[in-house]
Amino acid sequence: MKTCSFKDLESYPTMQRVIEQEEKNTMVVASAGNTARAFAHVSSITGLPLLLVVPENAIEKLWIPAGSTSSICVAAVQGDYYDAISIASHITEKEGFVPEGGARNVARRDGMGTVMLDATLTMKRLPDHYFQAVGSGTGGIAAWEAAMRLKMDGRYGDELPQLHIAQNLPCAPLIQLHESVPVDPKCPEGMYDTVLFNRKPPYAVGGGVRDALEATGGDLYGITNEEAEEARLLFEELEGIDIMNSAAVATAALIKAVRNTKVSKSDLIMLNITGGGVKGALKELATIRLEPDLVVSPDDSEAPAKIIKKTKDKFE
Ligand SMILES: *Cc1c(COP(=O)(O)O)cnc(C)c1O
């Protein structure tokens, strides 16, 4: 995964689906990091048009493997991630643009679900436990869906893996929905990894996080920055590779589950390291940085119109 996170597993099938549906519209992605990089990389390979709407302070994180960027239009918003999402949603209401779809996009979920397929084929049976750090929880839903198919197949066991999903305290909206623990109004400030913050996760919707937890007898974990940092250092020392901070939150959840005997020594455990290896990638891969095609203010009511014009000009 050349942009170093499991968002690469979502971007390929999503772009493939666009091709199969002969979608003529430009895909719009609002992201502060991993998703933007993953979609930009696939756009760079395929030449399919992509509009990225990103907060200005995230621009420096937008490296991708070297290649063409002529199919990518980057709009930088002088605000936070929520300003970028808001502007992107205005744009996708207009003709010629389509949102990437988030948790409701079956291509994204099936792409993420390949982690469960791969682990099960490698271990020869379904794991007893699945650990992942989540923001929206889409990865957890995807793992559950993939596990249901493997169970139906019959060759890999008949028990669904328990979902153990982790968020970063005190900025844990899913834990708030699940257990009525309040989210600090300062969030996502001070988070160990802001990728784990989503203000509107698909929790109560049918087939969402709540259903996935109930169906698998799963559990939610709140992880502090200190616990995550300890887990990150331990993982790097023991496995010899750097992991993204979000993956450290998942690792800390596994440590907690072992301590609280939620898992036992003889259980098959799957830990999803959702991102890592950035140090090596930046050393070994030729990379380029995406530059903004335009910069807009979130207070400018014309911002969506300006971005649309710039995108059309660039792709014509
Ligand atoms: C997006 C992301 C997550 C959280 O993914 P969900 O969509 O909530 O499943 C975790 N780790 C990394 C590295 C990510 O990029």
The ligand as a MOL file (V3000), in Angstrom:
LIG
                    3D

  0  0  0     0  0            999 V3000
M  V30 BEGIN CTAB
M  V30 COUNTS 15 15 0 0 0
M  V30 BEGIN ATOM
M  V30 1 C -9.2100 6.1800 8.2390 0
M  V30 2 C -8.2720 5.4820 9.1390 0
M  V30 3 C -8.7080 4.7860 10.2770 0
M  V30 4 C -10.1580 4.7250 10.6990 0
M  V30 5 O -10.9060 4.0930 9.7300 0
M  V30 6 P -12.4800 3.8260 9.7820 0
M  V30 7 O -13.0030 4.4000 8.5050 0
M  V30 8 O -13.0690 4.4790 10.9580 0
M  V30 9 O -12.6070 2.3480 9.8280 0
M  V30 10 C -7.7760 4.1020 11.0270 0
M  V30 11 N -6.4590 4.1270 10.7080 0
M  V30 12 C -5.9860 4.7970 9.6270 0
M  V30 13 C -4.5390 4.7850 9.3270 0
M  V30 14 C -6.8780 5.4980 8.8130 0
M  V30 15 O -6.3920 6.1620 7.7460 0
M  V30 END ATOM
M  V30 BEGIN BOND
M  V30 1 1 1 2
M  V30 2 1 2 3
M  V30 3 2 2 14
M  V30 4 1 3 4
M  V30 5 2 3 10
M  V30 6 1 4 5
M  V30 7 1 5 6
M  V30 8 2 6 7
M  V30 9 1 6 8
M  V30 10 1 6 9
M  V30 11 1 10 11
M  V30 12 2 11 12
M  V30 13 1 12 13
M  V30 14 1 12 14
M  V30 15 1 14 15
M  V30 END BOND
M  V30 END CTAB
M  END
